[in-house]
Every structure is written in C-alpha cells, then in structure tokens.
Amino acid sequence: MSTERVIHPDADTLAGDIAERLAEAISRAQQQGREPHVVLTGGTIAIAAYEQLSADGADWSRVHLWWGDERFVAAGHEDRNDQQARDAFIDRLGIPDDHVHAMPARDASAHDGGEQSMSDAADGYGASLPGEPFDLVLLGLGPDGHVASLFPGFTQLDEQVRSCVEVYDSPKPPPERITLTFPALNRSAEVWFLVSGDGKADAVARVVAGSPVAETPASGVTGLERTLWILDEPAASHL
C-alpha cells in the first residue's frame, strides 16, 4: 500500500485535477471490464470538482455511486450530500437511478405513515453495500480532523462490526447524520483525501504525523492499495 501527495497552487487547480483523476480512474476500471463502485464525499472542493466532470473520458452509465456520510434530513434537502451531487453532475450526466445508492432520508418511510429511525436507516444502508471492496473512496477533512461523520472522541470511532452507523449529536449542523464506519471506509482499493484551505493545514499535518485516531479520525482511513492526498498549497502549508 502506497501513500502519495499531490499539491496544487490553488483551489481551482485542485478541483480541476480531482475531476480529471476521477474520470480517469473510472475509465480505467471500465477498461478492465468492471463497473466501478465509488464512494462520494460532500464539501466545497468536492462539489467544485464534480461540477467540472463531463461526459468525455468515462461511461457514466456504468458507475455505481455511494456516500461516505449523509445529513439525516428530508430527501431533496439542500443540505444533503446526494442532492448536491445530483445538482453538480449526476442528473447532468444521466447516471441511472439504480446506480445512485443514496443514504436513506428522514422521510424515506413517510408513505408508511412515519419517519424511518436512524439506526434502521444506517443498518439498511450497511446491508446494501457491495460485497467486493470499493474501487475508490473520496473523503474530505475537517479542521478538527474528522472524516465522513466520524468525529474526535465519538463512540462511532470504536465501531468494528457495523458498516454504517447513526450520529445523533454531530458538532457540525445538522446534528443527526448517518456515516460509514472505519471497517467500510477501509474496504477500498484507493482512498483519496480532497483538502483545500489553510484552515485544514493543521489537521493534514496531524494525520501525516500519525496523530491518534481518537484525536484525528482521518488517521484511521487508508486505501488497500493506495492512499492519495490531493491538496492545495494552503492545506499543505504545515507539512
């Protein structure tokens, strides 16, 4: 397993490189006869990259999309990572609905007369994950070192059985979320960290220095074959 870093001068260049690398990774998997499974992240730099994706270079009808975490709000809400991705590229590129594996929404069971519980939603998503490792997991990084919705000091960091869990008191709004756990995030050929801005520089440096997972959860995620950090210069300024 290799760990690599690519550093760009600014956020715009960073977003363009992410988009190019993502299309290339998908195309490469498809040329090997596979429909790649990619775990998406939210966040400003990821959305900027998604907006630059085009129909060139990859067959977007033959890719499966998953999410590393989600805000447990109603379907279609502007806070949801899946809705932001739909607005940025999924609808534009015509990815089939049955290849878009969004995490459950709060109102997913509204037609049955009630809301879905977070624990049931998390377990249901965990059960739906592919049996084989993901091809690629995309992750952002919080200034506190959190990744997906795995936050410093939270009990979810210790989960070793469930692939997906509920979070009731996220320090970032909204407080109720669903997230993949370390066992699921670490079951990927490649993990890419997409990080922009000097506000993330300390967290990046802590991960690179091997900060404990309890303090810097991002330290707990690595790819089976490669871990790639794609940064801009402000985010890399403490290295």
URTASUL-V447751 format. One record per helix or strand of 2 or more residues. SS is the DSSP state (@ for helix, = for strand). FROM is the first residue (numbers start at 1). LEN is the number of residues. If there is no record, write none. Layout:
# URTASUL-V447751
SS FROM LEN
SS FROM LEN
This chain:
# URTASUL-V447751
= 2 7
@ 11 21
= 36 5
@ 44 7
@ 60 3
= 63 5
= 69 3
@ 81 13
@ 97 3
@ 110 3
@ 118 11
= 134 6
@ 155 4
= 164 4
= 177 4
@ 182 4
= 188 8
@ 198 11
@ 217 4
= 226 7
